[in-house]
Amino acid sequence: MTKTALRVALYARVSLRDKRQDTENQLAQLRQFCESQGWAVSDEYVDRASG
């Protein structure tokens, strides 16, 4: 039986009020975690909230 990798979507969010946050840093960490778990990233979503 062939094991299929789990497919996941990544979601990063930052508030426009907090200038220290960075979605690229969040995504890099999420990608690294997924790779360590053997998960396949199917899509990435970024949300920049104003409030």
N, CA, C and O atoms as CSV, one atom per row, in Angstrom:
chain,resi,resn,atom,element,x,y,z
A,1,MET,N,N,0.842,-1.186,0.000
A,1,MET,CA,C,0.000,0.000,0.000
A,1,MET,C,C,0.888,1.250,0.000
A,1,MET,O,O,1.797,1.369,0.822
A,2,THR,N,N,0.626,2.164,-0.908
A,2,THR,CA,C,1.401,3.395,-1.025
A,2,THR,C,C,0.819,4.451,-0.100
A,2,THR,O,O,-0.386,4.703,-0.099
A,3,LYS,N,N,1.690,5.062,0.683
A,3,LYS,CA,C,1.256,6.126,1.589
A,3,LYS,C,C,1.266,7.458,0.849
A,3,LYS,O,O,2.282,7.841,0.271
A,4,THR,N,N,0.143,8.160,0.865
A,4,THR,CA,C,0.024,9.463,0.223
A,4,THR,C,C,0.332,10.552,1.236
A,4,THR,O,O,-0.166,10.511,2.361
A,5,ALA,N,N,1.150,11.525,0.850
A,5,ALA,CA,C,1.499,12.631,1.738
A,5,ALA,C,C,0.262,13.479,2.020
A,5,ALA,O,O,-0.566,13.714,1.140
A,6,LEU,N,N,0.160,13.926,3.246
A,6,LEU,CA,C,-0.920,14.819,3.631
A,6,LEU,C,C,-0.720,16.150,2.913
A,6,LEU,O,O,0.381,16.700,2.918
A,7,ARG,N,N,-1.775,16.667,2.299
A,7,ARG,CA,C,-1.710,17.963,1.617
A,7,ARG,C,C,-2.306,19.016,2.538
A,7,ARG,O,O,-3.397,18.832,3.078
A,8,VAL,N,N,-1.590,20.115,2.714
A,8,VAL,CA,C,-2.037,21.167,3.619
A,8,VAL,C,C,-1.961,22.529,2.941
A,8,VAL,O,O,-1.228,22.711,1.969
A,9,ALA,N,N,-2.721,23.473,3.460
A,9,ALA,CA,C,-2.651,24.866,3.026
A,9,ALA,C,C,-2.098,25.677,4.188
A,9,ALA,O,O,-2.441,25.431,5.344
A,10,LEU,N,N,-1.245,26.640,3.881
A,10,LEU,CA,C,-0.658,27.486,4.904
A,10,LEU,C,C,-1.395,28.819,4.959
A,10,LEU,O,O,-1.849,29.338,3.939
A,11,TYR,N,N,-1.507,29.366,6.178
A,11,TYR,CA,C,-2.187,30.635,6.380
A,11,TYR,C,C,-1.320,31.516,7.269
A,11,TYR,O,O,-0.991,31.131,8.391
A,12,ALA,N,N,-0.952,32.687,6.780
A,12,ALA,CA,C,-0.176,33.652,7.557
A,12,ALA,C,C,-0.978,34.937,7.660
A,12,ALA,O,O,-1.634,35.353,6.705
A,13,ARG,N,N,-0.919,35.564,8.831
A,13,ARG,CA,C,-1.689,36.783,9.053
A,13,ARG,C,C,-0.869,37.768,9.870
A,13,ARG,O,O,-0.179,37.389,10.816
A,14,VAL,N,N,-0.953,39.028,9.492
A,14,VAL,CA,C,-0.338,40.095,10.286
A,14,VAL,C,C,-1.315,41.251,10.411
A,14,VAL,O,O,-2.172,41.468,9.554
A,15,SER,N,N,-1.161,41.976,11.489
A,15,SER,CA,C,-1.926,43.191,11.697
A,15,SER,C,C,-1.109,44.354,11.162
A,15,SER,O,O,0.105,44.397,11.362
A,16,LEU,N,N,-1.741,45.281,10.497
A,16,LEU,CA,C,-1.018,46.438,9.974
A,16,LEU,C,C,-0.502,47.332,11.099
A,16,LEU,O,O,0.410,48.132,10.891
A,17,ARG,N,N,-1.090,47.195,12.299
A,17,ARG,CA,C,-0.636,47.999,13.432
A,17,ARG,C,C,0.682,47.501,14.005
A,17,ARG,O,O,1.431,48.277,14.598
A,18,ASP,N,N,0.972,46.226,13.837
A,18,ASP,CA,C,2.206,45.654,14.384
A,18,ASP,C,C,3.228,45.516,13.264
A,18,ASP,O,O,3.212,44.532,12.524
A,19,LYS,N,N,4.105,46.486,13.137
A,19,LYS,CA,C,5.084,46.518,12.037
A,19,LYS,C,C,6.184,45.481,12.193
A,19,LYS,O,O,6.942,45.251,11.251
A,20,ARG,N,N,6.294,44.842,13.366
A,20,ARG,CA,C,7.359,43.862,13.597
A,20,ARG,C,C,7.036,42.514,12.974
A,20,ARG,O,O,7.942,41.713,12.743
A,21,GLN,N,N,5.772,42.247,12.699
A,21,GLN,CA,C,5.383,40.960,12.150
A,21,GLN,C,C,5.681,40.902,10.659
A,21,GLN,O,O,5.664,41.916,9.961
A,22,ASP,N,N,5.954,39.694,10.192
A,22,ASP,CA,C,6.311,39.509,8.788
A,22,ASP,C,C,5.713,38.195,8.292
A,22,ASP,O,O,6.019,37.135,8.839
A,23,THR,N,N,4.871,38.247,7.274
A,23,THR,CA,C,4.243,37.022,6.770
A,23,THR,C,C,5.270,36.078,6.155
A,23,THR,O,O,5.104,34.861,6.238
A,24,GLU,N,N,6.322,36.605,5.542
A,24,GLU,CA,C,7.331,35.725,4.940
A,24,GLU,C,C,8.040,34.899,6.002
A,24,GLU,O,O,8.342,33.727,5.777
A,25,ASN,N,N,8.308,35.495,7.153
A,25,ASN,CA,C,8.927,34.753,8.253
A,25,ASN,C,C,7.987,33.651,8.742
A,25,ASN,O,O,8.414,32.522,8.983
A,26,GLN,N,N,6.716,33.987,8.886
A,26,GLN,CA,C,5.726,32.987,9.317
A,26,GLN,C,C,5.658,31.835,8.313
A,26,GLN,O,O,5.683,30.666,8.697
A,27,LEU,N,N,5.571,32.175,7.032
A,27,LEU,CA,C,5.464,31.142,6.004
A,27,LEU,C,C,6.713,30.269,5.952
A,27,LEU,O,O,6.615,29.058,5.754
A,28,ALA,N,N,7.875,30.867,6.127
A,28,ALA,CA,C,9.116,30.087,6.112
A,28,ALA,C,C,9.119,29.053,7.228
A,28,ALA,O,O,9.520,27.908,7.019
A,29,GLN,N,N,8.673,29.455,8.408
A,29,GLN,CA,C,8.606,28.531,9.536
A,29,GLN,C,C,7.567,27.441,9.297
A,29,GLN,O,O,7.800,26.275,9.615
A,30,LEU,N,N,6.426,27.820,8.739
A,30,LEU,CA,C,5.385,26.832,8.443
A,30,LEU,C,C,5.844,25.842,7.378
A,30,LEU,O,O,5.589,24.644,7.493
A,31,ARG,N,N,6.519,26.337,6.345
A,31,ARG,CA,C,7.045,25.455,5.292
A,31,ARG,C,C,8.034,24.457,5.869
A,31,ARG,O,O,8.006,23.274,5.531
A,32,GLN,N,N,8.914,24.943,6.747
A,32,GLN,CA,C,9.916,24.077,7.359
A,32,GLN,C,C,9.242,22.991,8.209
A,32,GLN,O,O,9.643,21.828,8.167
A,33,PHE,N,N,8.227,23.373,8.970
A,33,PHE,CA,C,7.516,22.397,9.789
A,33,PHE,C,C,6.840,21.346,8.912
A,33,PHE,O,O,6.925,20.151,9.193
A,34,CYS,N,N,6.176,21.788,7.863
A,34,CYS,CA,C,5.501,20.854,6.964
A,34,CYS,C,C,6.497,19.886,6.333
A,34,CYS,O,O,6.223,18.692,6.211
A,35,GLU,N,N,7.641,20.404,5.938
A,35,GLU,CA,C,8.667,19.543,5.354
A,35,GLU,C,C,9.134,18.490,6.368
A,35,GLU,O,O,9.341,17.330,6.012
A,36,SER,N,N,9.296,18.899,7.623
A,36,SER,CA,C,9.748,17.957,8.651
A,36,SER,C,C,8.716,16.866,8.931
A,36,SER,O,O,9.062,15.785,9.406
A,37,GLN,N,N,7.445,17.157,8.634
A,37,GLN,CA,C,6.367,16.197,8.848
A,37,GLN,C,C,6.083,15.349,7.609
A,37,GLN,O,O,5.321,14.384,7.666
A,38,GLY,N,N,6.706,15.722,6.485
A,38,GLY,CA,C,6.454,15.014,5.237
A,38,GLY,C,C,5.152,15.426,4.574
A,38,GLY,O,O,4.592,14.677,3.774
A,39,TRP,N,N,4.674,16.607,4.905
A,39,TRP,CA,C,3.421,17.115,4.349
A,39,TRP,C,C,3.696,17.913,3.081
A,39,TRP,O,O,4.725,18.581,2.973
A,40,ALA,N,N,2.781,17.844,2.127
A,40,ALA,CA,C,2.883,18.600,0.883
A,40,ALA,C,C,2.049,19.875,0.998
A,40,ALA,O,O,0.861,19.810,1.313
A,41,VAL,N,N,2.656,21.021,0.747
A,41,VAL,CA,C,1.942,22.304,0.803
A,41,VAL,C,C,1.232,22.505,-0.527
A,41,VAL,O,O,1.873,22.600,-1.574
A,42,SER,N,N,-0.100,22.570,-0.481
A,42,SER,CA,C,-0.871,22.715,-1.709
A,42,SER,C,C,-1.163,24.173,-2.057
A,42,SER,O,O,-1.344,24.515,-3.226
A,43,ASP,N,N,-1.208,25.042,-1.019
A,43,ASP,CA,C,-1.497,26.451,-1.270
A,43,ASP,C,C,-1.073,27.276,-0.070
A,43,ASP,O,O,-0.894,26.747,1.027
A,44,GLU,N,N,-0.914,28.571,-0.281
A,44,GLU,CA,C,-0.556,29.495,0.786
A,44,GLU,C,C,-1.467,30.710,0.718
A,44,GLU,O,O,-1.726,31.252,-0.357
A,45,TYR,N,N,-1.946,31.127,1.875
A,45,TYR,CA,C,-2.826,32.290,1.978
A,45,TYR,C,C,-2.214,33.303,2.922
A,45,TYR,O,O,-1.680,32.943,3.971
A,46,VAL,N,N,-2.291,34.581,2.546
A,46,VAL,CA,C,-1.757,35.661,3.385
A,46,VAL,C,C,-2.873,36.668,3.616
A,46,VAL,O,O,-3.568,37.075,2.685
A,47,ASP,N,N,-3.030,37.063,4.883
A,47,ASP,CA,C,-4.061,38.035,5.281
A,47,ASP,C,C,-3.380,39.192,5.987
A,47,ASP,O,O,-2.655,39.004,6.963
A,48,ARG,N,N,-3.620,40.377,5.487
A,48,ARG,CA,C,-3.095,41.577,6.134
A,48,ARG,C,C,-4.288,42.356,6.676
A,48,ARG,O,O,-4.974,43.053,5.929
A,49,ALA,N,N,-4.529,42.235,7.966
A,49,ALA,CA,C,-5.708,42.842,8.590
A,49,ALA,C,C,-5.406,44.247,9.076
A,49,ALA,O,O,-4.288,44.543,9.497
A,50,SER,N,N,-6.388,45.094,9.015
A,50,SER,CA,C,-6.210,46.471,9.455
A,50,SER,C,C,-6.579,46.660,10.922
A,50,SER,O,O,-6.279,47.706,11.498
A,51,GLY,N,N,-7.203,45.699,11.517
A,51,GLY,CA,C,-7.637,45.904,12.896
A,51,GLY,C,C,-7.328,44.784,13.729
A,51,GLY,O,O,-7.629,44.800,14.922
